[in-house]
Amino acid sequence: MDFSEIRENFLEKINSLKDRIVELVSENKKVAIIIAALTGVILLCIILLLCTIEKKDDNNGVIKQELILTENLIIPNGPDIPEDYNLSRQTQEKWTEEEATMWFTVPGIKEIETLSKTNDKIVKEIIGAAP
C-alpha cells in the first residue's frame, strides 16, 4: 500500500462521514441541533477549564524576589588565633636518629598480617566479580 492509496481511503471516509452528517441534519433537524449544542457546550467547558487552570511555578511556590542592597556588605572578622599558633611550619627533610627512635615503631608480624588482610579485603571489594 503506498501513500496515494492511503490518502484515497482517508478521503473516502471523510466524504462518507460528511454525507452521513448531511443526511442526519436533513432528516432529523432536532437531533442534529441537540448534538451540535452539546458539542458546543463541551468545547466551551474545555476552554473555560483550560483558562482557569493555574500554571505551575518552577519554583514550587517560592516567590522570587530580587535582593536590593541599600548598604555595603560587611565582612565579619575571622576567628581569633593565638599569637604562638603557627599557620604553617617548616618541615624537615628527614628525621634525626632521636626522633626516629622516639616516634617510629617497627611493626610486628601480627600487625603486618592484619594490614595484609585489610588490604586484600579492599582489593576484593574494588575488583568485585571481575575475572
C-alpha positions, 0 to 999 in steps of 0.5 A: 500500500503506498501513500496515494492509496492511503490518502484515497481511503482517508478521503473516502471516509471523510466524504462518507462521514460528511454525507452521513452528517448531511443526511442526519441534519436533513432528516432529523433537524432536532437531533442534529441541533441537540448534538451540535449544542452539546458539542458546543457546550463541551468545547466551551467547558474545555476552554473555560477549564483550560483558562482557569487552570493555574500554571505551575511555578518552577519554583514550587511556590517560592516567590522570587524576589530580587535582593536590593542592597541599600548598604555595603556588605560587611565582612565579619572578622575571622576567628581569633588565633593565638599569637604562638599558633603557627599557620604553617611550619617548616618541615624537615627533610628527614628525621634525626636518629632521636626522633626516629627512635622516639616516634617510629615503631617497627611493626610486628608480624601480627600487625603486618598480617592484619594490614595484609588482610585489610588490604586484600579485603579492599582489593576484593571489594574494588575488583568485585566479580571481575575475572 
